[in-house]
Amino acid sequence: MQAILGVLFHSLGGVAAGSFYMPYNKVKGWSWETYWMVGGVMSWLIVPPIAAWLTVPGFAEIIAASSNTILLITFVMGLLWGVGGLSYGLGVRYLGMSLGNSVVLGFCAAFGAIVPSIYYNINPEAGKTSFTDMLADSGGQVVLLGVLVCVLGIAICGKAGVLKEKELSDEEKKKSVSEFNLVKGLIVAVLSGILSSFFSFGIEAGKPLADAAVAAGFDHLYSNNVTFVVILWGGLVSNLVWTTILSIKNKSYKDFTNKSTPISKNIMFSALAGTIWFLQFFFYGMGESKLGNGASSWILHMSTIILTANLWGVYRKEWAGVAKKTKYTITAGILVILLSVVLVGIGNSI
């Protein structure tokens, strides 16, 4: 029953993560950095402490009593993840919901599943599985196979993007993805996929915060909400710095006073996107409390996002006008990535 609840919570989080960018498509007349800043302030600064206060009312005292080392490492993991989240937005901007999410989250799933085990090879810790342990264990070998299959799925999705680039004119490509650019998109998507996996490491680094919440008598189901506050401080800093630089450089800060745009609606849709974005980790924390923060949790979360984002991609007709071969290719890539999830799940159950 615990495993079923874990899968359900991760699925809800994945649906939220795969859907959060949609309200941004309703923003009119604003630069990317403007609406990303508004959504980011909501998802990294405002909503997380509200969620923590509602579920773990003593979260501020727990953070204040924690060691500076734990807070610093957790914050730095969030800072690095924030760069990944920033480039995620660019990846979707240049590649669209379907291809962008498949490449970004495929890499994110692979790195998030395997890098912690390499870390525990360098810094062994009781109860933690190292990369060497995975190589020597049949279940670990299946997990590693799943990661390789995941990378294969990413390559197939990338191939579909190349085919789309060749088949459609610039005008056709920009009907569904206004700034489609395959080369830029793939570069930032790979960067985003690697750095975004640091959220998983942040949860691991901030585990003492969640444990302290449980020790203080709060529900284990919501204990990760304390850790998220610190991780997201890091994400806020990296994203706010970059969007502010762009805002000054492009003078897009004038968007906030540009009466020729629907300012109130733009703020509302941006804030909605940010709130939906945070819900992915609210539910991820609940799922992690049932399944643990291993490869299963991370890849299950990533796969649900990939599936949801691709359904939105179909809805937005991002693959309209391409040949059947290209549609079959992107479909095959998505199915291979989902197969990798099944393999990782099997490996963790052995």
KEPA-890859 format. One record per residue: residue in three letters; x, y, z of N, C-alpha, C in turn. Coordinates in steps of 0.05 Angstrom, whole numbers, padded with zeros to 5 digits, always signed. Each point is the difference from the previous one (the first is absolute). Layout:
<recs>
ALAXYZXYZXYZ;...
</recs>
This chain:
<recs>
MET+00017-00024+00000-00017+00024+00000+00017+00025+00000;GLN+00022-00001+00015+00018+00023+00001+00012+00006-00027;ALA+00008-00021-00015+00011+00003-00026-00020+00012-00020;ILE-00025-00009+00003-00022+00010-00018-00004+00030+00005;LEU+00000+00008+00026-00003+00028+00006+00024+00016-00010;GLY+00024-00012+00002+00024+00014-00010-00002+00005-00030;VAL-00009-00020-00015-00003+00003-00029-00021+00021-00006;LEU-00022+00000+00015-00021+00020-00004+00010+00028+00005;PHE+00014+00004+00022+00010+00027+00006+00020+00010-00021;HIS+00018-00018-00008+00020+00007-00020-00014+00007-00027;SER-00021-00015-00006-00014+00005-00025-00014+00027+00001;LEU-00011+00008+00023-00013+00026+00002+00021+00022-00003;GLY+00024-00005+00012+00021+00020-00002+00010+00002-00029;GLY+00002-00023-00014+00008+00000-00027-00019+00015-00019;VAL-00026-00004+00005-00021+00014-00015+00003+00031+00004;ALA+00004+00008+00025+00004+00028+00005+00024+00011-00014;ALA+00023-00015+00002+00025+00010-00013-00003+00000-00030;GLY-00014-00019-00011-00003-00001-00029-00019+00020-00011;SER-00016+00013+00018-00021+00018-00009+00006+00029+00007;PHE+00019+00005+00018+00003+00027+00011+00006+00021-00021;TYR+00014-00007-00022+00007+00020-00020-00023+00010-00016;MET-00022-00015+00000-00023+00007-00016-00011+00028+00006;PRO-00004+00008+00025-00010+00028+00005+00019+00021-00011;TYR+00026-00005-00003+00018+00019-00012-00008+00006-00029;ASN-00011-00019-00013-00009+00004-00028-00023+00020-00002;LYS-00012+00006+00022-00022+00020+00000+00010+00028+00005;VAL+00025+00003+00007+00012+00026+00006+00004+00015-00027;LYS-00009+00024-00002+00001+00016-00025+00018+00025+00003;GLY+00018+00003-00018+00015+00025-00002+00023+00003+00019;TRP+00006-00020+00016+00022+00001+00019+00024-00016-00010;SER+00024+00009+00008+00024-00015-00006+00001-00025+00018;TRP+00015-00020-00010+00003-00025+00015+00010+00004+00028;GLU+00020+00018+00003+00012+00003+00027-00020+00013+00019;THR-00019+00016-00010-00019+00013+00017-00020-00020+00012;TYR-00012-00016-00017-00019-00019+00011+00013-00023+00015;TRP+00025-00007-00007+00015-00020+00015+00007+00010+00028;MET+00006+00026+00002+00006+00012+00026-00024-00001+00018;VAL-00023+00008-00010-00025+00001+00016-00007-00028+00009;GLY+00001-00019-00019-00007-00028+00007+00020-00011+00020;GLY+00026+00007-00003+00021-00010+00018-00003+00011+00028;VAL-00007+00025+00004-00004+00011+00026-00022-00015+00014;MET-00021-00006-00015-00023-00015+00012+00009-00028+00008;SER+00014-00014-00018+00006-00029+00004+00023-00005+00019;TRP+00019+00020+00002+00024-00005+00016+00000+00016+00026;LEU-00015+00022+00002+00001+00017+00024-00026+00000+00015;ILE-00023+00002-00013-00025+00004+00014-00014-00026+00007;VAL-00004-00017-00020-00016-00025+00005+00014-00020+00019;PRO+00026-00005-00003+00013-00021+00017-00003+00005+00030;PRO+00005+00024+00010-00004+00003+00029-00029-00001+00009;ILE-00018+00007-00018-00029-00002+00006-00007-00030+00003;ALA+00010-00016-00019-00005-00029+00001+00012-00012+00025;ALA+00025+00009+00006+00013-00011+00024-00015+00008+00025;TRP-00009+00025+00001-00015+00010+00024-00026-00015+00004;LEU-00013-00007-00022-00026-00015+00002+00004-00029+00009;THR+00023-00012-00008+00004-00028+00005+00020-00006+00023;VAL+00020+00018+00003+00020-00003+00021+00003+00028+00013;PRO-00019+00007+00017-00001+00028+00011+00026+00009+00014;GLY+00016-00019+00009+00025+00007+00014+00024+00000-00019;PHE-00004+00003-00026+00022-00003-00019+00022+00021+00004;ALA-00008+00024+00007+00020+00022+00004+00019-00007+00023;GLU-00011-00010+00022+00017-00008+00022+00019-00023-00007;ILE-00010-00019-00016+00016-00022-00008+00024+00009-00017;ILE-00005+00018-00018+00021+00011-00017+00020+00016+00017;ALA-00010+00016+00018+00017+00017+00017+00018-00018+00017;ALA-00010-00023+00009+00016-00017+00018+00019-00019-00015;SER-00002-00001-00027+00017-00018-00016+00028+00011-00002;SER+00019-00018-00006+00028+00008-00003+00004+00017-00025;ASN+00018+00018+00001+00006+00017-00023+00010-00017-00024;THR+00014-00021+00006+00011-00018-00021-00023-00012-00017;ILE-00019-00011+00014-00023-00012-00013-00015+00020-00017;LEU-00005+00023+00012-00014+00022-00014+00016+00009-00025;LEU+00026+00003+00003+00016+00009-00022+00001-00020-00023;ILE+00004-00025+00006+00001-00021-00021-00027-00002-00014;THR-00022+00001+00015-00027-00002-00011-00005+00024-00018;PHE+00008+00024+00010-00003+00025-00016+00016-00001-00026;VAL+00025-00010+00001+00016-00001-00024-00011-00019-00020;MET-00011-00023+00009-00013-00019-00018-00024+00014-00014;GLY-00014+00016+00015-00023+00016-00011+00010+00021-00020;LEU+00023+00012+00006+00011+00020-00017+00007-00012-00027;LEU+00013-00023+00000+00008-00014-00025-00025-00010-00015;TRP-00019-00011+00016-00025-00008-00012-00015+00024-00013;GLY+00002+00023+00013-00013+00024-00011+00010+00007-00027;VAL+00026-00004-00005+00011+00005-00027-00012-00019-00020;GLY-00004-00025+00010-00013-00020-00018-00029+00007-00005;GLY-00014+00010+00021-00028+00009-00004-00002+00024-00019;LEU+00020+00018+00002+00000+00023-00018+00004-00009-00029;SER+00019-00018-00005+00004-00010-00027-00022-00018-00009;TYR-00015-00012+00019-00024-00016-00007-00020+00018-00015;GLY-00004+00024+00012-00019+00018-00013+00009+00008-00028;LEU+00026+00003-00004+00010+00006-00026-00003-00024-00019;GLY+00004-00024+00011-00003-00024-00016-00028-00003-00011;VAL-00020+00004+00017-00028-00002-00009-00006+00023-00019;ARG+00012+00023+00005-00004+00024-00017+00010-00006-00029;TYR+00023-00013-00002+00011-00005-00027-00009-00026-00013;LEU-00008-00020+00016-00007-00026-00011-00029-00008+00002;GLY-00015+00014+00018-00028-00007+00003-00004-00019+00024;MET-00025-00004+00008-00006-00017+00023+00009-00029-00004;SER-00005-00011-00024+00005-00028-00005+00029-00007-00001;LEU+00014+00011-00020+00029-00006-00004+00016+00011+00023;GLY-00005+00024+00009+00015+00013+00021+00000-00016+00026;ASN-00024-00008+00008-00002-00016+00025+00012-00028-00003;SER-00003-00012-00023+00011-00027-00004+00031+00000+00004;VAL+00013+00020-00013+00029+00001+00001+00009+00009+00028;VAL-00011+00022+00010+00008+00011+00026-00004-00021+00022;LEU-00025-00011+00002-00006-00017+00022+00012-00028-00003;GLY+00005-00008-00025+00014-00025-00004+00028+00001+00013;PHE+00015+00021-00006+00026+00004+00012-00002+00003+00030;CYS-00020+00015+00009-00004+00004+00028-00005-00026+00014;ALA-00017-00017-00012-00006-00026+00012+00025-00017+00002;ALA+00016-00001-00021+00024-00017-00001+00020+00009+00021;PHE+00006+00026+00001+00020+00010+00019-00010-00001+00028;GLY-00026+00006+00004-00011-00001+00027+00000-00028+00012;ALA-00001-00020-00018-00001-00028+00009+00028-00011+00006;ILE+00020+00009-00014+00026-00013+00001+00021+00016+00016;VAL-00001+00026-00001+00021+00016+00013+00002-00004+00030;PRO-00023-00002+00015+00003-00005+00029+00016-00025+00007;SER-00003-00021-00016+00014-00025+00005+00031+00005-00004;ILE+00007+00016-00019+00028+00007-00005+00011+00016+00024;TYR-00017+00018+00010+00008+00016+00023+00006-00018+00024;TYR-00017-00021+00005+00004-00017+00023+00024-00019-00004;ASN+00010-00002-00025+00025-00014-00004+00023+00016+00011;ILE-00002+00027-00004+00021+00018+00009-00002+00005+00030;ASN-00025+00003+00009-00005+00005+00029-00019-00022+00010;PRO+00010-00023+00007-00017-00022+00009-00017+00008+00025;GLU-00025-00009+00000-00017+00005+00023-00017-00024+00005;ALA-00003-00008+00025-00015-00024+00007-00029+00002-00010;GLY-00009-00021-00013-00028-00001-00010-00004+00012-00027;LYS+00022+00011-00012-00002+00013-00026+00013-00018-00021;THR-00012-00002-00023+00010-00017-00022+00019+00015-00017;SER+00024-00012-00002+00021+00013-00017-00002-00012-00029;PHE+00015+00013-00018+00001-00010-00028+00011-00028-00001;THR+00021-00005+00016+00012-00027+00001-00021-00020+00009;ASP-00016+00007+00020-00021-00018+00010-00020-00006-00022;MET-00006+00020-00016-00019-00004-00022+00011-00019-00021;LEU+00026+00002-00006+00012-00017-00020+00001-00029+00010;ALA+00002-00004+00026+00002-00027+00011-00027-00013+00006;ASP-00021+00016-00001-00027-00010+00007-00017-00003-00025;SER-00016-00021-00002-00017-00004-00023-00021+00022-00003;GLY-00011+00009+00022-00019+00022-00001+00013+00026-00010;GLY+00024+00005+00010+00015+00024-00008+00007-00001-00029;GLN+00006-00024-00010+00007-00003-00029-00025+00007-00017;VAL-00023-00008+00009-00025+00006-00015-00005+00030+00001;VAL+00006+00013+00023-00003+00029+00001+00018+00014-00020;LEU+00025-00009-00001+00019+00012-00019-00008-00005-00028;LEU-00012-00023-00006-00010-00006-00027-00023+00020-00006;GLY-00016+00005+00020-00022+00020-00004+00010+00027-00006;VAL+00022+00008+00012+00012+00026-00005+00010+00001-00029;LEU+00013-00022-00009+00010-00001-00028-00023+00001-00019;VAL-00021-00014+00006-00024+00001-00018-00011+00028-00001;CYS+00000+00014+00023-00009+00027+00002+00016+00019-00019;VAL+00026-00004+00000+00017+00016-00017-00006-00006-00030;LEU-00005-00026-00006-00008-00008-00027-00026+00014-00008;GLY-00019+00001+00018-00025+00014-00006+00004+00030-00005;ILE+00018+00012+00015+00007+00028-00005+00011+00004-00028;ALA+00018-00018-00008+00012+00001-00027-00021-00002-00022;ILE-00019-00017+00004-00022-00004-00019-00017+00026-00002;CYS-00006+00011+00023-00015+00026+00000+00016+00022-00014;GLY+00026+00000+00005+00017+00020-00014-00001-00004-00030;LYS+00000-00025-00009-00002-00007-00028-00026+00011-00012;ALA-00022-00003+00016-00026+00011-00010+00002+00030-00003;GLY+00014+00013+00018+00003+00029-00002+00015+00008-00025;VAL+00021-00016-00007+00015+00006-00024-00017-00003-00025;LEU-00017-00021+00000-00018-00005-00023-00020+00023-00002;LYS-00010+00009+00022-00019+00022+00000+00013+00025-00011;GLU+00025+00005+00008+00015+00023-00009+00003+00000-00031;LYS+00004-00023-00011+00004-00003-00029-00026+00002-00016;GLU-00022-00009+00012-00025-00003-00015-00016+00026-00001;LEU+00001+00016+00021-00018+00023+00002+00015+00026-00006;SER-00015+00018-00012+00011+00027-00005+00001+00015+00027;ASP+00015+00022+00001+00001+00015+00025-00028+00010+00009;GLU-00016+00007-00020-00027+00010+00006-00017-00022+00012;GLU+00002-00025-00011-00016-00023+00010+00009-00007+00028;LYS+00026+00000+00005+00011-00008+00026-00009+00020+00022;LYS-00003+00025-00008-00006+00020+00020-00030+00004+00005;LYS-00016-00015-00015-00029+00001+00006-00007-00010+00028;SER+00014-00022+00008-00005-00011+00027+00022+00007+00020;VAL+00025+00005-00010+00022+00007+00017+00012+00026-00012;SER-00007+00023+00010+00006+00025-00013+00030+00006-00003;GLU+00017-00012+00017+00028+00006-00001+00016-00026-00005;PHE-00011-00019-00016+00013-00026-00004+00028+00004-00011;ASN+00019-00013+00014+00028+00000-00008+00013-00026+00010;LEU+00004-00019-00017+00009-00027+00008+00027+00001+00013;VAL+00019+00013-00012+00028+00000+00011+00000+00013+00028;LYS-00010+00024+00002-00001+00014+00026-00016-00017+00021;GLY-00022-00011-00010-00017-00015+00018+00013-00025+00011;LEU+00015-00015-00017+00013-00024+00009+00023+00006+00019;ILE+00014+00022-00005+00023+00008+00018-00011+00006+00028;VAL-00020+00017+00001-00010+00008+00027-00015-00023+00013;ALA-00012-00018-00017-00015-00023+00011+00019-00019+00014;VAL+00023-00006-00012+00020-00018+00012+00010+00012+00026;LEU+00007+00026-00001+00009+00014+00024-00021-00001+00022;SER-00024+00006-00008-00022-00001+00020-00004-00027+00012;GLY+00000-00021-00017-00004-00027+00009+00020-00008+00021;ILE+00025+00007-00004+00021-00007+00018-00003+00015+00027;LEU-00003+00027-00002-00001+00016+00024-00026-00003+00016;SER-00022-00006-00015-00026-00003+00014+00000-00024+00019;SER+00018-00020-00006+00001-00023+00018+00010+00007+00028;PHE+00011+00024+00003+00011+00007+00026-00022+00005+00021;PHE-00025+00002-00009-00022+00001+00019-00001-00025+00016;SER+00004-00023-00013+00000-00026+00013+00022-00001+00021;PHE+00023+00012-00006+00023+00001+00018-00006+00018+00024;GLY-00015+00022-00006-00008+00019+00020-00018-00013+00021;ILE-00018-00017-00009-00018-00014+00018+00017-00019+00019;GLU+00019-00012-00013+00018-00018+00016+00016+00016+00020;ALA+00012+00022-00008+00016+00017+00018-00017+00012+00022;GLY-00025+00006-00006-00018+00012+00020-00016-00020+00016;LYS+00007-00025-00002-00015-00021+00014-00001+00004+00030;PRO+00021+00010+00013-00001+00006+00028-00022+00019+00008;LEU-00007+00019-00018-00022+00019+00005-00027-00015+00001;ALA-00003-00018-00019-00025-00016-00001-00002-00018+00024;ASP+00023-00012+00008+00001-00018+00023-00007+00016+00026;ALA+00010+00025+00001-00005+00016+00024-00030+00007+00002;ALA-00013+00003-00023-00029+00006-00001-00015-00024+00012;VAL+00008-00024-00009-00013-00025+00010+00005-00003+00030;ALA+00025+00005+00009+00007-00002+00028-00015+00020+00017;ALA-00008+00023-00012-00015+00020+00015-00030-00007+00001;GLY-00008-00022-00013-00027-00009+00002-00018+00006-00024;PHE+00013+00011-00021-00016+00007-00024-00002-00025-00018;ASP-00021+00001-00017-00006-00023-00018+00023-00005-00019;HIS+00010-00025-00002+00021-00007-00018-00007+00006-00029;LEU-00026-00001-00006-00009+00004-00027+00008+00027-00011;TYR+00001+00020+00018+00006+00028-00009+00027+00010+00009;SER+00017-00018+00011+00025+00009+00012+00019+00013-00020;ASN-00001-00008-00026+00018+00011-00020-00006+00030-00006;ASN-00024+00009+00008-00006+00028-00005+00019+00019+00014;VAL+00012-00009+00022+00020+00016+00013+00025+00003-00017;THR+00009-00023-00011+00024-00001-00017-00004+00017-00025;PHE-00025-00001-00011-00005+00014-00025+00004+00031+00004;VAL-00007+00010+00023+00003+00029+00005+00029+00008-00005;VAL+00019-00016+00011+00029+00007-00003+00010-00004-00028;ILE-00008-00023-00012+00008-00005-00028-00009+00022-00019;LEU-00024+00009+00004-00012+00019-00018+00011+00028+00005;TRP+00012+00005+00024+00014+00025+00003+00023+00002-00020;GLY+00014-00023-00003+00022-00001-00020-00010+00004-00028;GLY-00023-00013-00007-00011+00004-00026-00009+00028-00005;LEU-00011+00013+00020-00008+00028-00002+00023+00018-00007;VAL+00022-00004+00014+00024+00018-00004+00010-00002-00029;SER+00005-00025-00010+00011-00003-00027-00019+00011-00021;ASN-00026-00005+00003-00019+00009-00020-00005+00030+00002;LEU-00002+00010+00024-00005+00029+00003+00023+00017-00011;VAL+00025-00010+00005+00023+00015-00009+00000+00001-00031;TRP-00005-00023-00013+00001+00000-00029-00022+00016-00013;THR-00025-00004+00010-00022+00014-00011+00002+00030+00004;THR+00012+00008+00023+00004+00029+00005+00021+00011-00020;ILE+00021-00015-00005+00020+00009-00019-00013+00003-00028;LEU-00016-00019-00008-00013+00002-00026-00020+00023-00001;SER-00014+00004+00023-00019+00021+00001+00012+00028-00003;ILE+00024+00003+00012+00014+00026-00003+00012+00003-00028;LYS+00012-00022-00010+00013+00000-00026-00021+00006-00022;ASN-00023-00013+00001-00020+00003-00021-00021+00021+00007;LYS+00003+00013+00023-00019+00020+00010-00028-00011+00001;SER-00002-00026+00005-00026-00013+00001-00014+00005+00027;TYR+00014+00013+00019-00014+00007+00025-00023+00019-00005;LYS+00001+00013-00024-00022+00018-00008-00026-00016-00005;ASP+00002-00026-00002-00024-00017-00004-00020+00004+00022;PHE+00010+00005+00025-00018+00002+00023-00017+00025-00001;THR+00008+00019-00016-00016+00025-00002-00011+00005-00028;ASN+00004-00019-00018-00009+00003-00027-00030-00005-00002;LYS-00016+00021-00001-00029-00002+00000-00012-00011-00025;SER+00017-00003-00021-00010-00012-00025-00002-00031+00003;THR+00010-00010+00022-00002-00029+00005-00020-00005+00023;PRO-00012-00023+00001-00018-00007+00023+00016-00006+00025;ILE+00009+00020+00014+00018-00003+00023-00012-00019+00021;SER-00024+00005+00008-00012-00016+00022-00003-00029-00008;LYS-00009-00005-00025-00002-00027-00009+00027-00014-00002;ASN+00020+00015-00010+00027-00011-00002+00011-00008+00027;ILE-00004+00017+00020+00009-00007+00027-00015-00024+00010;MET-00026-00001-00005-00016-00023+00009+00009-00026-00012;PHE+00004+00000-00027+00008-00025-00013+00028-00008+00008;SER+00018+00020+00004+00027-00006+00009+00001-00012+00028;ALA-00017+00012+00017-00002-00010+00028-00012-00028+00001;LEU-00019-00004-00018-00013-00027-00001+00021-00021-00009;ALA+00016+00007-00020+00021-00018-00010+00019-00007+00023;GLY+00008+00021+00015+00019-00004+00022-00012-00018+00022;THR-00026+00004+00006-00013-00016+00020-00002-00030-00009;ILE-00008-00004-00024-00002-00027-00011+00027-00013+00000;TRP+00021+00016-00007+00027-00011+00000+00007-00011+00028;PHE-00006+00016+00021+00008-00010+00027-00015-00025+00007;LEU-00024-00004-00009-00015-00023+00007+00013-00026-00008;GLN+00018+00001-00020+00014-00024-00008+00017-00011+00023;PHE+00013+00019+00015+00017-00009+00022-00015-00004+00026;PHE-00023+00013+00002-00017-00005+00023-00009-00030-00001;PHE-00009-00009-00023-00008-00028-00003+00024-00018-00002;TYR+00023+00010-00011+00024-00017+00000+00009-00007+00028;GLY-00001+00020+00018+00007-00004+00028-00018-00021+00013;MET-00025+00000-00007-00019-00020+00011+00007-00028-00011;GLY+00006+00000-00026+00007-00026-00012+00026-00011+00010;GLU+00019+00018+00004+00026-00008+00010-00002-00012+00028;SER-00019+00011+00016-00004-00010+00027-00010-00029+00000;LYS-00012-00008-00022-00010-00027-00002+00019-00019-00014;LEU+00016+00010-00019+00018-00017-00016+00029+00004+00007;GLY+00007+00022+00012+00028+00006+00005+00012+00016-00024;ASN+00021+00015+00005+00012+00017-00020+00021-00015-00016;GLY-00007-00022-00012+00018-00015-00016-00006+00004-00030;ALA+00013-00017-00017-00004+00002-00028-00030-00003-00008;SER-00014-00018+00014-00028-00005-00006-00017+00026+00002;SER+00003+00014+00022-00015+00025+00004+00006+00020-00022;TRP+00026+00004-00005+00009+00021-00018-00009-00006-00029;ILE+00004-00024-00009-00007-00007-00028-00030-00002-00003;LEU-00014-00009+00020-00029-00001-00002-00011+00028-00003;HIS+00011+00019+00015-00008+00028-00002+00006+00011-00028;MET+00024-00005-00009+00008+00011-00026-00017-00012-00023;SER-00006-00026+00002-00015-00013-00022-00028+00011-00002;THR-00012+00005+00023-00028+00011+00000+00000+00028-00013;ILE+00021+00015+00006+00002+00027-00012+00003-00002-00030;ILE+00017-00018-00009+00005-00004-00029-00026-00008-00014;LEU-00015-00018+00012-00025-00009-00012-00020+00023-00001;THR-00003+00014+00022-00019+00023+00001+00007+00021-00020;ALA+00026+00008+00000+00009+00021-00018-00004-00008-00030;ASN+00004-00025-00006-00005-00008-00028-00029+00000-00007;LEU-00017-00006+00019-00029+00002-00005-00008+00029-00006;TRP+00013+00019+00015-00005+00028-00005+00012+00008-00027;GLY+00022-00013-00007+00012+00006-00026-00018-00008-00023;VAL-00014-00023+00004-00020-00009-00020-00023+00020-00002;TYR-00009+00009+00024-00022+00019+00001+00007+00026-00014;ARG+00025+00008+00003+00009+00025-00013+00009-00003-00029;LYS-00003-00025-00010+00006-00007-00028+00029+00007-00007;GLU+00018-00007+00019+00029+00006-00005+00012-00018-00021;TRP-00014-00023-00006+00011-00018-00021-00018+00000-00025;ALA-00018+00020-00001-00018+00001-00024+00017+00007-00025;GLY-00006-00013-00022+00013+00006-00025+00025-00016-00005;VAL+00009-00016+00019+00024-00016-00005-00008-00027-00012;ALA+00020-00014-00012-00005-00026-00012-00007-00021+00021;LYS-00012-00022-00008-00007-00021+00018+00025-00012+00014;LYS+00022-00001-00016+00025-00011+00011+00009+00017+00025;THR-00003+00026-00002+00008+00017+00022-00018-00004+00024;LYS-00026-00002-00005-00019-00005+00022+00006-00027+00014;TYR+00006-00021-00017+00006-00026+00011+00026+00002+00016;THR+00019+00016-00009+00026+00003+00014-00003+00012+00027;ILE-00015+00022+00002-00004+00013+00027-00016-00018+00018;THR-00020-00014-00011-00015-00019+00016+00017-00023+00010;ALA+00018-00010-00017+00018-00022+00008+00019+00010+00022;GLY+00009+00025-00002+00018+00011+00020-00013+00002+00027;ILE-00025+00009+00000-00015+00003+00025-00005-00028+00013;LEU-00007-00019-00017-00005-00027+00010+00025-00013+00012;VAL+00023+00005-00013+00025-00011+00010+00007+00013+00027;ILE-00005+00026+00003+00006+00013+00025-00019-00011+00022;LEU-00025-00005-00007-00018-00012+00020+00008-00029+00006;LEU+00010-00014-00019+00011-00027+00005+00023+00001+00020;SER+00016+00020-00002+00023+00003+00018-00011+00003+00029;VAL-00023+00013+00003-00011+00003+00027-00009-00027+00011;VAL-00012-00016-00017-00008-00027+00009+00024-00016+00009;LEU+00022+00002-00016+00024-00016+00007+00012+00010+00027;VAL+00000+00026+00004+00011+00010+00025-00017-00009+00023;GLY-00027+00001-00004-00018-00010+00021+00004-00029+00007;ILE+00004-00016-00021+00005-00029+00004+00026-00004+00015;GLY+00021+00015-00009+00026-00003+00013-00001+00007+00029;ASN-00015+00020+00008-00002+00008+00028-00017-00019+00017;SER-00016-00016-00014-00017-00018+00015+00014-00027+00005;ILE+00021-00005-00015+00015-00026+00002+00016+00000+00026;
</recs>
